[in-house]
Amino acid sequence: MSSATVKFSFEFVNNAPEVLEEKVLYISIPYSTTLHLCPCGCKREVANKISPSRYTLSFDGESVSLSPSIRNSGIPCQSHYFITNNEIEWAYDRLDYRIDNAKTKAGRRKKNFWLF
């Protein structure tokens, strides 16, 4: 994991490409999924489900943001980061308040999503 800024581009796709490029966030609206290579450089694929109870994707016409933070606990690098306005913001222990806040908001969205 690096403290250097990592700038991402994005690409809207129908299906995942066979080979992923580094520093590209692939967004599939038909599958409500994003896919990218881990920004730490380990080259592991990271997929995130876009839904009210999982991840929200923001697109302003020029940049994308994905929230809450992405914690790659299932791969060896264990990287943890935010994608905000096409940039990686590494999450460190001192940012726990932001992570906890994002989890709380996600929990509320999930609860509200499943209420009938």
Secondary structure as UniProt FT lines:
FT   STRAND          6..7
FT   STRAND          9..12
FT   TURN            22..23
FT   STRAND          24..28
FT   TURN            29..32
FT   STRAND          33..37
FT   TURN            39..42
FT   STRAND          45..50
FT   TURN            52..53
FT   STRAND          55..59
FT   STRAND          64..71
FT   TURN            73..74
FT   TURN            76..77
FT   STRAND          80..84
FT   TURN            85..86
FT   STRAND          87..90
FT   HELIX           93..95
FT   HELIX           96..113
//
